[in-house]
Every structure is written in structure tokens, then in C-alpha cells.
Amino acid sequence: MIITKTPFRMSFFGGGTDIAQFYQKHGGAVISTTFDKYCYVSVRHLPPYFHYTNEIVYSKTERVTDVSRIEHPAVREAMRFLDMHAIRLTYDADLPARTGLGTSSTFAVGMLNAFYALKGRYRSKEDLAKDAIYLERVLCGEEGGEQDQIAAAFGGFNRIDFTTTGFHVSPIVIRPERKKQLDDNLLLFFTGFSRFSANIQKHMMVSIEEKDRQLVELLALVDEAEKILEGNGALDEFGKLLDYTWKLKRGINSSVSTDIIDSFYARAIKAGALGGKLLGAGGGGFLLFYADTDHQESVRKELSDLMEVNFHFEDGGTRILYYTPEEDTTRGEVHV
């Protein structure tokens, strides 16, 4: 049996510039971190005593004898990609799916890590990220960017640059006490709404040609944010830049927000938050705010109808918690 643990991510700046249609023309960059909420994937070979040969357990349970009949596209295509047979896979997570934290990509990375380990093969973090991008964007044909898979694989507080030749991950060089201050000044709230990122990304794809100027500005803000984080000036500038970036992103794709989310955002700003954003492609999920410690209780009170999620940054990326390789014990077809 193999059990993997893979962190969720929060993206601060540069979202949208990690889409291939944009970065192949202009380059792309994002600043993001992973934090201490995880998805867990366990994989083992299913013993040959059942009337099915594969069992996939997530929000539903699938039991099939033919891999092509698996409904979950990422599981189905990953099993084809790596020639996996007689698999029992289970998924569990600290936070709900489709909520703007890169959950589908985090799952893809954790699943691929488990599949390779079950085969007794080591795969680097870079290769896991590339494989997960290929799985989601090519094999599953899903629209979207490429930062989530990289963040989940590598872990940590990073700048990720995108070029026509690939991606490069550079850790943000920030003093420990400054990083702790940032960690302490961020508040995360669950809106209760979930959405399919790929559907919102389709609107983004249509908008890219018309919105190049705004995306180029978002790209430039990555450099500005990096200077704030690595510098010695007031960290509050990070919060103000989040606010500016959120307003700019709202102008690129109106579907990233709703009237209800706009109301939550306005209430938090009025209560003393300096800035924030809706994580992920938009439309629902988690609201992130920057507020100094003097204003945090006011923000919490104003958003008391939302669920706050306590978190801290993490640096580990995807990892194997339990490793016991097995032999595939299947013997031909299983008959009912």
C-alpha cells in the first residue's frame, strides 16, 4: 500500500499568466504558497476476490472491471497513462473540492506520486508536476493554468516563472520573522460555494486576446510583490497590492466574483482589511484577506457568517507517508 500527502496552495499574484496561450507570448509568473491543509491518496492492488477489478473511492464509489468505464477522468486517464491494473484508490482531504485551492491538481499530483511508488519508481517533484500538467491539460482536455500542479508538487513559498521552454521554481527569499508576520496577518474564510474551475477558465480563455493589457499588468505586479516580500519596508504594502490585483482581475473576467462575494469583500475592507482576493479561478470557494492584528477581530466579527479556516504555511510539497510495495496478484479476467 502507498499513502501520499499533498498540500493545497494559495496563489497571491500572477494568476492567469500561467495559461499557455498567454505565457507563450508574454511569459508568465506567479507567487504562491502551500499551506498545512492536505489531500491524502492511498493506493493498493485490489485482491482478485471480487466481481470487479478496480475500486475508486472519492465523493462516490466506482467499481469497474474495465478502466475505460471509470467516470473520474483524472483517475481513468492516469491509469491508462501509467498502465495501472487492479487498483483500489481512496481519496480524502482536509478541505472540500472545487473551492479555489487547486484541489483537482493537488489530487492529480498525489495520485501520480502514489502510482509511481506502487510500481517501485521514483519520480522527482519536477517530473510529477509535468506529468500532472500533461494529465489534466492534455489527457483530460481541461482548460486552465499550470501553477497548481507545480505548487502541489514542490511545496513552499515560491515564485514560479513560465516560458516557452518550461517553468522554473524559485523560493521567495524572505526573513523568517517577516514570513511569520505575513502568515499571522492572513485570514482565510470559506464562502460555502463551490464551482468547477474549468468552466470559469473557459471564459478566461475567450477573454485573453481582449485582456492582454491587464494580464501584462498582473505579470508586472509579481515583481512588485516579490520586492515587498524580500525587502525591509512595510509589509502592509502586500495587502494593498492584493486589493489592487483583485480589482484588476475582476476587470479581466467578470465571472470570477458574484454580488454576494463582492459584499463579503467590501465588508472585510470596511472592517479594516487592507486587501484580499478570492482564491483560484473564482466564482466561489475561499476568501483570503490581509489584516494586521489590530483589525483582525473586527474582520472576523464582520464575516462571522462565514467559516474561518486556521492555517500556516508549509514547505514540504507532495510526500509519501507510507510505502509498502506490492505485487499485482491479478490472474486473468475476473468473472461474476
C-alpha positions as CSV (number, residue, x, y, z in Angstrom):
1,M,0.0,0.0,0.0
2,I,1.1,3.6,-0.7
3,I,-0.3,6.7,1.0
4,T,0.6,10.1,-0.2
5,K,0.1,13.5,1.4
6,T,-0.1,16.6,-0.9
7,P,-0.7,20.2,0.2
8,F,-3.2,22.7,-1.1
9,R,-2.0,26.0,-2.4
10,M,-3.0,29.6,-2.2
11,S,-1.9,31.9,-5.1
12,F,-1.2,35.5,-4.4
13,F,-0.1,37.2,-7.6
14,G,0.1,36.4,-11.3
15,G,-2.9,34.2,-11.7
16,G,-3.9,33.9,-15.4
17,T,-0.4,34.5,-16.6
18,D,0.2,30.7,-16.2
19,I,-2.1,29.9,-19.0
20,A,-0.1,28.6,-22.0
21,Q,-1.9,30.9,-24.6
22,F,-0.6,33.9,-22.6
23,Y,2.8,32.9,-21.3
24,Q,3.9,31.6,-24.7
25,K,3.6,35.2,-26.0
26,H,4.5,37.3,-23.0
27,G,6.0,35.0,-20.4
28,G,4.2,34.3,-17.1
29,A,4.9,34.3,-13.4
30,V,3.0,33.7,-10.1
31,I,3.7,33.9,-6.4
32,S,2.1,31.3,-4.3
33,T,2.5,29.1,-1.2
34,T,1.3,25.8,0.0
35,F,-0.3,25.6,3.5
36,D,-1.0,22.9,6.1
37,K,-4.2,21.5,4.6
38,Y,-3.7,18.4,2.6
39,C,-5.3,15.7,0.4
40,Y,-4.4,12.1,1.0
41,V,-4.4,9.4,-1.6
42,S,-4.0,5.7,-0.8
43,V,-3.4,3.1,-3.5
44,R,-3.0,-0.6,-3.3
45,H,-3.6,-3.6,-5.6
46,L,-7.1,-5.0,-5.2
47,P,-7.1,-8.7,-4.3
48,P,-8.6,-10.9,-7.0
49,Y,-11.6,-12.0,-5.0
50,F,-14.3,-9.6,-6.2
51,H,-16.5,-9.3,-9.2
52,Y,-14.7,-6.0,-10.1
53,T,-11.0,-5.4,-10.6
54,N,-10.8,-1.7,-9.7
55,E,-12.3,0.3,-6.9
56,I,-12.1,4.1,-6.8
57,V,-13.4,5.9,-3.7
58,Y,-13.9,9.7,-3.6
59,S,-17.2,11.5,-3.2
60,K,-18.7,8.4,-4.8
61,T,-17.5,4.8,-5.1
62,E,-16.8,3.3,-8.5
63,R,-16.3,-0.4,-9.0
64,V,-15.4,-1.5,-12.5
65,T,-13.7,-4.3,-14.4
66,D,-12.7,-2.1,-17.4
67,V,-10.6,1.0,-16.8
68,S,-12.3,2.8,-19.6
69,R,-15.5,2.7,-17.6
70,I,-14.1,4.8,-14.8
71,E,-16.1,8.0,-14.6
72,H,-13.5,10.1,-12.8
73,P,-11.4,11.5,-15.8
74,A,-8.2,12.1,-13.9
75,V,-8.2,8.5,-12.4
76,R,-9.1,6.9,-15.7
77,E,-6.5,8.7,-17.8
78,A,-3.8,8.4,-15.1
79,M,-4.3,4.6,-15.0
80,R,-4.1,4.4,-18.8
81,F,-1.1,6.7,-18.8
82,L,0.9,4.6,-16.3
83,D,-0.7,1.2,-17.3
84,M,-2.2,0.6,-13.8
85,H,-4.3,-2.5,-13.2
86,A,-6.3,-4.0,-10.3
87,I,-6.2,-0.8,-8.2
88,R,-8.0,0.3,-5.1
89,L,-7.7,4.0,-4.7
90,T,-9.2,6.2,-2.0
91,Y,-9.2,10.0,-1.7
92,D,-9.6,12.0,1.5
93,A,-8.9,15.7,2.1
94,D,-8.9,18.4,4.9
95,L,-10.9,20.8,2.7
96,P,-13.7,20.4,0.1
97,A,-13.1,20.1,-3.6
98,R,-13.8,22.8,-6.2
99,T,-13.1,25.6,-3.8
100,G,-10.2,27.5,-5.4
101,L,-7.3,25.8,-3.7
102,G,-6.1,23.8,-6.7
103,T,-7.7,20.7,-5.2
104,S,-8.0,18.8,-8.5
105,S,-4.4,19.4,-9.4
106,T,-3.3,18.5,-5.8
107,F,-5.1,15.2,-6.2
108,A,-3.5,14.6,-9.6
109,V,0.0,15.1,-8.1
110,G,-0.7,12.9,-5.1
111,M,-2.3,10.2,-7.2
112,L,0.6,10.1,-9.7
113,N,3.1,10.1,-6.8
114,A,1.3,7.0,-5.4
115,F,1.0,5.2,-8.7
116,Y,4.7,5.6,-9.4
117,A,5.6,4.4,-5.9
118,L,3.3,1.4,-6.3
119,K,5.4,0.5,-9.4
120,G,8.6,1.0,-7.4
121,R,9.6,4.0,-9.4
122,Y,11.0,7.3,-8.1
123,R,9.7,10.5,-9.7
124,S,11.1,13.9,-8.9
125,K,8.9,16.8,-7.9
126,E,9.6,18.5,-11.3
127,D,8.6,15.4,-13.2
128,L,5.5,14.9,-11.0
129,A,4.4,18.5,-11.8
130,K,5.0,18.0,-15.6
131,D,3.1,14.7,-15.5
132,A,0.1,16.2,-13.7
133,I,0.0,19.1,-16.2
134,Y,0.0,16.7,-19.0
135,L,-2.7,14.6,-17.3
136,E,-5.1,17.4,-16.7
137,R,-4.4,19.7,-19.7
138,V,-3.8,17.1,-22.5
139,L,-5.2,13.7,-21.5
140,C,-8.3,15.1,-19.7
141,G,-8.5,18.1,-22.0
142,E,-9.3,20.5,-19.2
143,E,-8.8,24.3,-19.5
144,G,-6.7,26.2,-17.0
145,G,-3.3,27.3,-15.9
146,E,-0.3,25.3,-14.8
147,Q,0.7,26.8,-11.4
148,D,-1.4,24.4,-9.2
149,Q,0.3,21.2,-10.2
150,I,3.8,22.8,-9.7
151,A,2.9,24.3,-6.3
152,A,1.4,21.0,-5.0
153,A,4.5,19.0,-6.2
154,F,7.2,21.4,-4.9
155,G,5.5,22.9,-1.8
156,G,6.8,26.1,-0.1
157,F,6.6,29.9,-0.7
158,N,7.7,30.3,-4.3
159,R,7.8,32.4,-7.5
160,I,7.1,30.2,-10.5
161,D,8.1,31.6,-13.9
162,F,6.7,30.3,-17.2
163,T,8.4,30.5,-20.6
164,T,8.1,28.7,-23.9
165,T,10.7,26.2,-22.7
166,G,9.1,25.3,-19.4
167,F,8.8,26.5,-15.9
168,H,11.3,27.5,-13.1
169,V,10.6,27.5,-9.4
170,S,12.4,30.0,-7.2
171,P,11.9,30.1,-3.4
172,I,10.9,33.6,-2.1
173,V,13.8,34.8,0.0
174,I,12.0,36.3,3.0
175,R,13.3,36.7,6.5
176,P,11.7,34.1,8.9
177,E,10.2,36.8,11.2
178,R,8.8,38.6,8.2
179,K,7.3,35.4,6.8
180,K,5.8,34.7,10.2
181,Q,4.3,38.2,10.2
182,L,2.7,37.5,6.8
183,D,1.4,34.2,8.0
184,D,-0.1,35.9,11.1
185,N,-1.7,38.7,9.0
186,L,-3.6,36.4,6.6
187,L,-7.2,35.3,7.3
188,L,-9.0,32.6,5.3
189,F,-12.8,32.2,5.1
190,F,-14.9,29.6,3.4
191,T,-17.8,31.1,1.4
192,G,-19.6,27.8,1.2
193,F,-19.8,28.0,-2.5
194,S,-18.0,25.5,-4.8
195,R,-17.5,25.7,-8.5
196,F,-15.8,24.0,-11.5
197,S,-12.6,25.9,-12.2
198,A,-12.6,24.7,-15.8
199,N,-15.9,26.3,-16.6
200,I,-14.6,29.7,-15.3
201,Q,-11.3,29.2,-17.2
202,K,-13.3,28.8,-20.4
203,H,-14.5,32.4,-20.0
204,M,-10.9,33.4,-19.2
205,M,-9.6,31.7,-22.4
206,V,-12.1,33.7,-24.5
207,S,-11.1,36.9,-22.8
208,I,-7.3,36.5,-23.2
209,E,-6.9,38.2,-26.5
210,E,-9.0,41.1,-25.4
211,K,-7.4,41.4,-22.0
212,D,-3.7,41.1,-22.7
213,R,-3.0,44.6,-21.3
214,Q,-4.5,43.7,-17.9
215,L,-2.7,40.3,-17.8
216,V,0.6,42.0,-18.7
217,E,0.0,44.4,-15.7
218,L,-0.8,41.4,-13.5
219,L,2.5,39.9,-14.6
220,A,4.4,43.1,-13.7
221,L,2.8,43.1,-10.2
222,V,4.6,39.8,-9.5
223,D,7.9,41.6,-9.5
224,E,6.5,44.3,-7.3
225,A,5.1,41.8,-4.8
226,E,8.5,39.9,-4.7
227,K,10.3,43.2,-3.8
228,I,7.8,43.8,-1.0
229,L,8.3,40.3,0.4
230,E,12.1,40.3,0.2
231,G,12.5,43.9,1.3
232,N,12.5,45.8,4.6
233,G,9.6,48.1,4.0
234,A,6.1,47.9,5.5
235,L,4.5,44.5,4.9
236,D,1.1,46.2,4.7
237,E,2.0,47.1,1.1
238,F,1.5,43.4,0.4
239,G,-2.1,43.7,1.5
240,K,-2.7,46.8,-0.5
241,L,-1.2,45.1,-3.6
242,L,-3.6,42.2,-3.1
243,D,-6.5,44.6,-3.2
244,Y,-5.3,46.2,-6.4
245,T,-4.7,42.8,-8.0
246,W,-8.2,41.6,-7.1
247,K,-9.8,44.7,-8.6
248,L,-7.7,44.2,-11.8
249,K,-8.6,40.5,-12.0
250,R,-12.3,41.3,-11.6
251,G,-12.0,43.5,-14.7
252,I,-10.5,40.7,-16.8
253,N,-13.2,38.1,-16.1
254,S,-16.5,39.1,-14.5
255,S,-17.3,35.5,-13.7
256,V,-14.6,35.4,-11.0
257,S,-16.9,37.0,-8.5
258,T,-20.6,37.4,-7.6
259,D,-22.7,40.0,-5.8
260,I,-22.5,38.0,-2.6
261,I,-18.7,37.7,-2.7
262,D,-18.4,41.3,-3.6
263,S,-20.4,42.1,-0.5
264,F,-18.2,39.9,1.8
265,Y,-15.1,41.6,0.3
266,A,-16.5,45.1,0.9
267,R,-17.5,44.3,4.4
268,A,-14.0,43.0,5.3
269,I,-12.3,46.1,3.8
270,K,-14.6,48.4,5.8
271,A,-13.7,46.4,8.9
272,G,-10.0,47.1,8.4
273,A,-8.6,44.5,6.0
274,L,-6.1,46.1,3.6
275,G,-6.8,43.8,0.8
276,G,-7.7,40.3,-0.3
277,K,-8.8,38.0,-3.0
278,L,-11.0,35.1,-3.9
279,L,-8.6,32.1,-4.3
280,G,-8.5,30.2,-7.6
281,A,-10.4,30.8,-10.8
282,G,-13.2,32.5,-8.9
283,G,-17.0,32.1,-8.6
284,G,-16.8,30.7,-5.0
285,G,-14.6,28.9,-2.5
286,F,-12.3,30.7,-0.1
287,L,-11.8,34.4,0.5
288,L,-8.3,35.4,1.7
289,F,-7.7,38.7,3.5
290,Y,-4.7,40.6,4.7
291,A,-5.4,42.4,8.0
292,D,-2.9,43.4,10.7
293,T,-3.5,42.0,14.2
294,D,-5.2,45.3,15.4
295,H,-8.1,44.8,12.9
296,Q,-8.4,41.0,12.7
297,E,-11.2,40.7,15.3
298,S,-13.2,43.4,13.5
299,V,-12.9,41.5,10.3
300,R,-13.8,38.2,12.0
301,K,-16.9,39.8,13.5
302,E,-18.0,41.3,10.2
303,L,-17.6,37.9,8.5
304,S,-19.0,35.9,11.3
305,D,-21.5,34.2,9.0
306,L,-18.5,32.6,7.2
307,M,-16.4,29.8,8.4
308,E,-12.8,30.8,9.2
309,V,-10.0,28.3,8.4
310,N,-6.9,28.4,10.6
311,F,-3.8,27.7,8.6
312,H,0.0,28.1,8.5
313,F,2.5,28.0,5.6
314,E,4.2,24.6,4.8
315,D,7.3,23.7,2.8
316,G,7.0,20.0,2.1
317,G,5.1,19.6,-1.1
318,T,3.9,16.1,-2.1
319,R,5.3,13.3,0.0
320,I,4.9,9.6,0.7
321,L,3.6,8.9,4.2
322,Y,3.5,5.1,3.9
323,Y,5.3,2.8,1.5
324,T,4.9,-0.9,1.2
325,P,5.3,-2.1,-2.4
326,E,3.1,-5.0,-3.6
327,E,2.9,-7.5,-6.4
328,D,-0.1,-7.3,-8.7
329,T,-1.9,-10.5,-7.8
330,T,-4.4,-10.5,-10.6
331,R,-4.7,-13.6,-12.7
332,G,-6.5,-13.0,-15.9
333,E,-10.1,-11.9,-16.0
334,V,-12.5,-11.9,-13.1
335,H,-15.9,-13.4,-13.9
336,V,-19.1,-12.7,-12.0
